[in-house]
Amino acid sequence: MAKEYQTISEVAGPLVFVEKTEPVGYGELVQIRLSDGTIKGGQVLDTSDELVAVQVFEGTSGINREASVKFLGETIKISVSKDMLGRILTGRGEPRDGGPAVVPDKRIDITGAAINPYSRESPKEFIQTGISTIDGMNTLVRGQKLPIFSSSGLPHNEIALQIARQAKVRGSGEEFAVVFAAMGITNEEYQAFRKDFERTGALSKAVLFVNLADDPAIERIVTPRMALTAAEYLAYEHDYHVLVILTDMTNYCEALRQIGAAREEVPGRRGYPGYMYTDLAQIYERAGKIKGRKGSITQVPILTMPGDDITHPIPDLTGYITEGQIVVSRELHRKGIYPPINILPSLSRLMNAGIGKDTTRKDHKGVSDQCYAGYAEGKDLRGLVAIVGKEALSERDVKFLEFADLFEDKFVRQGRDEDRSIENTLDLAWKLLGHIPPAQLTRLDRKLIDEFYPKDAMSQQMAKK
């Protein structure tokens, strides 16, 4: 039977320090009984011969030296079953939707285990999100981790919801599920998420883990691990393709910084803990495919860059660990374009593995390269026009300037409920490329131009000659 200790020496922020205990393990669960009989839960954060640091889930208010501490001898586990689908849970895996507790098939430690690199299978199956700037230009591949870099005030949550509603592995006939973990969001944001999932019917194939802004910061640390453990259970024991959306990783990192300050740790860059890279890697590296298993986990972490600074430690470290990034643009948002995804700094490092003749279409790579080049040139020309005026441009330059405007208005812009197939996305790209003479499409193979270049546009180009 576990002993109770009344040896609390200090309470600092979300931490309680306990002296003179028997040997306890890192991550061990703790029960704290207050003098009025209230019980709070916690977890061992640090342990030594003299002192044990305990992080308290419900906050430390009311805890004093009279409180007793019991070490339970086990780590945090989550109750998992297929019945989790359609449920909304707290960041600690307890019901938030008013329903009963999940009846578990089993209980699993949330720490998880890294996938052995030898056992990893190379990601190659295309995931269709229905968003042209992702599917056409920065393709998401099953088993990939592809973060969204955004800023406060931008519609990253709407983009996340659209991906959650529309994402599918085409032609596989295999089951697809979404695990949505929200950390430090407001109650207003939570209600919006919930209504959207219920309105569209997406909740039936989803599990939501929600940690609100007024919930303890300690719970924020647990939330993504709860979500990923549930995802691993669905993927590797029930063969689901699982899309895990984590929002907002900036709130998660702020919780790490808060706990580090309470522990009086020596801070790293901008006050964040020196181990933040390792901590983030433990989360992001739980995405992937395992040889011999049908299921997979694909991650889309979302983070808001403080001060729109892409060199900030959170996006910087995330970029090192993950396989690209989708960048949400304030400039496009100001123009009223949704989704305001800027393709120029965006990148999917695994895109080439998931596109082509057998997965999307043989013209996909060429079309993507040509649209990128044309849009980049058109944007550069906008700066030139501001100085010398449009009249000073050559006919060729005017075509690329017009292409950049059309690309933003027709290709980037789409409705919040508009689900474009990859064929629709590529056909739309060709329609826009039809505004540029075939001789200027230097990133496209001549055979592809002959096959896909719009016939009416070709006729017009010939007539001009």
VENNORJO-V849812 format. One record per pair of residues at least 4 apart in sequence whose C-alpha atoms are under 6 Angstrom apart, sorted by the first residue. I is the first residue (numbers start at 1). J is the second residue. If there is no record, write none. Layout:
[[I,J] [I,J]]
This chain:
[[3,70] [4,68] [4,69] [4,70] [5,68] [5,69] [6,68] [7,18] [7,19] [8,17] [8,18] [8,65] [9,17] [9,18] [10,16] [10,17] [11,15] [11,16] [12,262] [13,262] [14,55] [14,56] [14,59] [14,60] [15,54] [15,55] [16,53] [16,54] [17,52] [17,53] [18,51] [18,52] [19,50] [19,51] [20,50] [26,44] [27,43] [27,44] [27,75] [28,43] [28,44] [28,73] [28,74] [28,75] [29,42] [29,43] [29,72] [29,74] [29,75] [30,41] [30,42] [30,43] [30,70] [30,71] [30,72] [31,40] [31,41] [31,69] [31,70] [32,39] [32,40] [32,68] [32,69] [33,37] [33,38] [33,39] [33,67] [33,68] [34,38] [34,67] [35,67] [41,56] [41,57] [42,55] [42,56] [42,57] [43,54] [43,55] [44,53] [44,54] [45,53] [45,54] [46,52] [46,53] [47,52] [57,218] [57,219] [58,216] [76,109] [77,107] [77,108] [77,109] [77,110] [78,107] [78,108] [79,104] [79,107] [80,104] [80,105] [80,106] [81,104] [81,105] [85,205] [85,206] [85,207] [86,203] [86,204] [86,206] [86,207] [87,207] [88,96] [88,97] [88,208] [89,93] [89,94] [89,95] [89,96] [89,208] [89,209] [90,94] [90,96] [90,209] [90,210] [90,211] [91,209] [91,210] [91,211] [91,219] [91,223] [95,101] [110,225] [110,226] [110,229] [119,290] [119,291] [120,289] [120,290] [120,291] [121,289] [121,290] [121,291] [123,142] [123,143] [124,141] [124,353] [124,354] [125,141] [125,142] [125,354] [126,141] [126,354] [127,140] [127,141] [127,142] [127,168] [127,169] [128,167] [128,168] [129,163] [129,166] [129,167] [130,419] [130,420] [130,421] [131,135] [132,136] [132,425] [133,137] [133,412] [134,138] [134,139] [135,139] [137,368] [138,347] [138,348] [139,351] [141,354] [142,298] [143,287] [143,288] [143,289] [143,296] [143,297] [143,298] [144,298] [145,298] [145,299] [145,300] [145,322] [145,323] [146,300] [146,323] [146,324] [146,325] [147,300] [147,301] [147,302] [147,325] [148,302] [148,325] [148,326] [148,327] [149,303] [149,326] [149,327] [150,304] [150,305] [150,328] [151,304] [151,305] [151,308] [152,304] [163,167] [165,202] [175,240] [176,240] [176,241] [176,242] [177,205] [177,206] [177,242] [178,206] [178,242] [178,243] [178,244] [179,206] [179,207] [179,244] [180,208] [180,244] [180,245] [181,208] [181,209] [181,210] [181,246] [182,210] [182,211] [182,247] [183,211] [183,220] [183,248] [184,211] [184,212] [184,213] [184,251] [185,212] [185,213] [186,212] [186,213] [195,199] [197,202] [197,203] [198,203] [217,255] [220,252] [231,235] [232,236] [233,237] [234,238] [234,240] [235,239] [235,240] [235,241] [235,295] [235,296] [236,295] [239,294] [239,295] [240,295] [241,295] [241,296] [242,297] [243,297] [243,298] [243,299] [244,299] [245,300] [245,301] [246,301] [246,302] [247,302] [248,302] [248,303] [249,303] [250,303] [257,272] [260,265] [267,271] [267,272] [267,273] [268,272] [268,273] [268,274] [281,285] [287,297] [287,298] [288,296] [288,297] [289,296] [305,309] [310,315] [311,316] [312,316] [313,317] [315,319] [323,349] [324,347] [324,348] [324,349] [325,346] [325,347] [326,346] [327,341] [327,342] [327,346] [328,340] [328,341] [328,342] [329,340] [329,341] [329,342] [332,337] [332,340] [333,337] [333,340] [337,413] [338,413] [355,359] [355,360] [356,360] [356,361] [356,362] [357,361] [357,362] [366,444] [370,374] [370,443] [371,375] [375,404] [378,400] [378,401] [378,404] [385,389] [385,390] [393,397] [399,436] [403,407] [406,410] [407,411] [408,412] [409,413] [420,424] [434,454] [434,457] [448,452] [449,453]]
